[in-house]
Amino acid sequence: MSADPATEVFVTHRNLLFTVAYEMLGSAADAEDVLQETWLRWAGVDLDTVRDQRAYLVRITTRQSLDRLRTLGRRKESYIGPWLPEPLLTTPDIADDVELAENVSMAMLLVLETLAPTERAVFVLREVFDLPYDEIADAVDKTPAAVRQIAHRARAHVAARRPRGTVSAAETRDVLAAFQRAVETGDMQGLLDMLAPDVVLLGDGGGIKQALPRPVTGADKVGRLLGALWGRTTALSLQAAQVNGYPALVIRLDGELDTVMAVRTDDGLITGLYAVRNPEKLSRMQAETALRR
């Protein structure tokens, strides 16, 4: 028995809608909630009155994401410690699309966090998905001329803060493999040699798990901190995974998912380490990795 037309259209565009919501929110759980709200509204639409079904769905998703983004902004004001995006397991075909992988990377999502909600929506829809200005205008309830100005402002803001250059997944994979070997063998000097002088380590425990209360900067400080943390136990296991478009490490303690560590590399050195420990942000990945093991 075939699905009804509304369901077929929604399923066809679901991946696009999820990516739009995730890039706007940095949270897979919230993106799924937005898709649920989008579906409820879409299910009540007379399809005969919709000229462009994809644009209509993107408009609903964007508006729902904007509403949720403003709510999340208030929540983040009281968040304990650094806030990091929810890590998202991605498939190899995402990594093959270098531009898309860059835009869903931890580093880029943190840059998007510095945009105002409407700026973020316009940037995502224009720069990531190349939607026309009039379609974006409908989605954010602005004129096309205003959207052009917002896009220009957002583009300049992101360009001044985004990571230097584009790094391939293969390069990140090589660096991460060497990093993993250094950690597993206790090679402190090898670990230090892989860190850029201005490397930054961010940890997100959400007040639930112990994590760094503020960013740690500098190769020596970061290296010694990692050495001290991981040198205390032999119950750690490190496994490579594809997270947010790039290779990352899934770290288990006594067999249980403990941390997801994403990295940013430049010129063969690690410039950013993003350690997510908040269990609420790992529950989706816990379920997905359990199915794959």
Secondary structure, 3 states (H helix, E strand, C coil): CCCCHHHHHHHHHHHHHHHHHHHHHCCHHHHHHHHHHHHHHHCCCCHHHCCCHHHHHHHHHHHHHHHHHHHHHHHHCCCCCCCCCCCCECCHHHHHCHHHHHHCCHHHHHHHCCCCHHHHHHHHHHHHCCCCHHHHHHHHCCCHHHHHHHHHHHHHHHHHHCCCCCCCHHHHHHHHHHHHHHHHHCCHHHHHHCEEEEEEEEEECCCCCCCCCCCEECHHHHHHHHHHHHCCCCCEEEEEEEECCEEEEEEEECCEEEEEEEEEEECCEEEEEEEECCHHHHHHHHHHHHHHC
